[in-house]
């Protein structure tokens, strides 16, 4: 039963690829960025953001208020980045296949990695500064 969704999704992607000659698949990176943006953005309106939930799972305990504030602000940062990435990915759909491949296959991953790396460094500094 667990394999039905991934298997169905795989056949849908193959079908889209086969019958549309790639144009529909160019929407995939934009759609994924928008989906993840909505997950992060909607969590802003809940008691715990998605990042707070991840932090709580990793720490295995209730988070101090200062950490909750940090993770909430971090959620805003990721929302801004994801919206930016969605907009650029959407724009590349209507550009040449080469531009689409360079951005969605390389640049967007490098940017995501840079955001992760910067956040990791900031987190280390934050933890040291606040003894958490």
C-alpha positions in Angstrom: 0.0 0.0 0.0 2.9 2.4 0.8 4.3 1.9 -2.7 1.1 2.9 -4.6 1.7 6.7 -4.4 5.3 6.7 -5.5 4.6 4.2 -8.2 1.6 6.1 -9.5 3.6 9.4 -9.4 6.4 7.7 -11.3 4.1 6.6 -14.1 2.4 10.1 -14.2 5.8 11.7 -14.6 6.8 9.2 -17.4 3.5 9.8 -19.1 3.9 13.6 -18.9 7.4 13.3 -20.2 6.4 11.1 -23.1 3.2 13.0 -24.2 4.3 16.6 -23.7 7.9 16.4 -25.0 9.4 18.0 -21.8 7.5 21.3 -21.7 5.3 20.2 -18.8 8.3 18.9 -16.9 9.8 22.4 -16.9 7.1 23.4 -14.4 8.3 20.7 -11.9 11.0 22.8 -10.1 8.7 25.8 -9.8 5.9 23.6 -8.5 8.2 22.0 -5.9 9.5 25.4 -4.7 5.9 26.7 -4.5 4.8 23.6 -2.5 7.7 23.9 0.0 7.0 27.6 0.3 3.4 27.0 1.2 4.4 24.4 3.8 6.9 26.8 5.4 4.6 29.9 5.0 1.5 28.1 6.4 3.5 27.0 9.4 4.1 30.7 10.3 0.5 30.9 11.4 0.7 27.9 13.8 2.1 27.7 17.3 5.2 25.9 16.0 6.8 26.6 12.7 8.1 23.7 10.6 11.6 24.6 11.5 10.7 24.7 15.2 9.3 21.2 14.9 12.5 19.9 13.2 14.6 21.6 15.9 12.5 20.1 18.7 12.9 16.6 17.1 16.7 17.1 16.8 17.1 18.4 20.4 14.7 16.0 21.9 13.3 18.5 24.3 11.3 21.7 24.6 13.0 24.7 23.0 13.8 27.8 25.0 11.9 31.0 24.0 15.0 32.5 22.4 15.4 29.4 20.1 11.7 29.6 19.2 12.2 33.2 18.2 15.3 32.3 16.1 13.6 29.4 14.3 10.5 31.6 13.6 12.8 34.2 12.0 14.6 31.5 10.1 11.2 30.3 8.7 10.7 33.8 7.3 14.2 33.7 5.7 13.4 30.3 4.0 10.0 31.7 2.9 11.7 34.6 1.2 14.3 32.4 -0.4 11.7 29.8 -1.6 9.5 32.5 -3.1 12.5 34.0 -4.9 13.5 30.5 -6.2 9.9 29.9 -7.3 9.8 33.2 -9.2 13.1 32.6 -11.0 12.3 28.9 -11.7 8.9 30.1 -13.2 10.6 32.7 -15.3 13.1 30.1 -16.8 10.2 28.0 -18.0 9.7 30.5 -20.8 13.4 30.9 -21.6 15.6 28.6 -23.6 16.1 25.0 -22.4 19.7 25.8 -21.8 18.9 28.7 -19.4 16.3 26.5 -17.7 18.8 23.7 -17.2 21.5 25.9 -15.9 19.3 27.6 -13.3 17.1 24.6 -12.2 19.9 22.0 -12.5 22.7 23.9 -11.0 22.3 27.5 -9.8 19.2 26.8 -7.7 21.0 24.0 -5.9 24.1 26.1 -5.3 21.9 28.9 -3.9 20.0 26.4 -1.6 23.3 25.0 -0.4 24.6 28.5 0.3 21.5 29.4 2.4 22.0 26.1 4.3 25.7 26.9 4.9 25.1 30.4 6.0 22.3 29.4 8.3 24.5 26.6 9.8 27.3 29.1 10.6 24.8 31.6 12.0 23.3 28.8 14.1 26.7 27.9 15.6 27.3 31.5 16.4 23.8 31.8 17.9 24.3 28.7 20.1 27.6 29.9 21.4 26.4 33.4 22.1 23.2 32.3 23.9 24.6 29.1 25.5 21.9 26.9 24.0 
